[in-house]
Amino acid sequence: MPEHNVTERLLTQLLDKMEILIKVTSIQVGEDKGTTERARLLKMAGLDNQSIAEVLNTSAATIRTMTSNLRQVRR
């Protein structure tokens, strides 16, 4: 059983580091773009609203509105 705990701990550490890497990389996306364009780019990259909100320092509700507006513009 201790081997299982070590594996679980290592996987948790790996996931934590991956989340940090995703956030750091996401911050660099569209540095010269506005918030709406950055949100669109991050959404296209597959990030969820909460992750995008954390990267852009706003709320998930704001991101949901931005991406909803983007979908309406495409129609």
C-alpha positions in Angstrom: 0.0 0.0 0.0 2.8 2.5 0.6 3.9 2.2 -3.0 0.3 3.3 -4.0 0.6 6.4 -1.8 4.0 7.3 -3.4 2.5 7.0 -6.9 -0.5 9.0 -5.9 1.6 11.7 -4.4 3.9 11.9 -7.5 0.9 12.1 -9.8 -0.6 14.9 -7.7 2.7 16.8 -7.9 2.9 16.3 -11.6 -0.6 17.6 -12.1 0.1 20.6 -10.0 3.2 21.4 -12.1 1.3 20.9 -15.3 -1.4 23.4 -14.1 1.4 25.9 -13.4 2.9 25.4 -16.8 -0.4 25.8 -18.5 -1.0 29.1 -16.7 2.4 30.5 -17.4 2.2 29.6 -21.1 -1.3 31.0 -21.3 -0.2 34.3 -19.8 2.1 34.6 -22.8 -0.7 34.1 -25.4 -1.6 37.2 -27.2 0.4 39.5 -24.9 -0.1 42.4 -27.3 -3.9 41.6 -27.6 -6.9 42.9 -25.7 -8.6 40.8 -23.0 -11.4 39.6 -25.4 -9.0 38.4 -28.0 -6.8 36.7 -25.4 -10.0 35.0 -24.0 -10.9 33.8 -27.5 -7.4 32.4 -28.1 -7.3 30.6 -24.8 -10.8 29.2 -25.4 -9.7 28.0 -28.9 -6.7 26.3 -27.1 -9.2 24.3 -25.0 -9.0 26.1 -21.7 -12.2 26.2 -19.6 -13.7 29.5 -18.4 -12.3 29.2 -14.9 -8.8 28.7 -16.1 -9.0 31.5 -18.6 -10.4 33.8 -15.8 -7.5 32.9 -13.5 -5.0 33.7 -16.3 -6.7 37.0 -17.2 -7.4 38.0 -13.6 -11.1 38.2 -14.0 -14.2 36.1 -13.2 -15.5 33.0 -15.0 -18.8 34.9 -15.5 -16.9 37.6 -17.4 -15.2 35.0 -19.6 -18.5 33.3 -20.2 -20.0 36.6 -21.4 -17.0 37.3 -23.6 -17.0 33.9 -25.3 -20.8 34.0 -25.6 -20.4 37.3 -27.4 -17.8 35.8 -29.7 -20.1 33.0 -30.6 -22.9 35.5 -31.4 -20.6 37.5 -33.6 -19.7 34.4 -35.7 -23.4 33.6 -36.4 
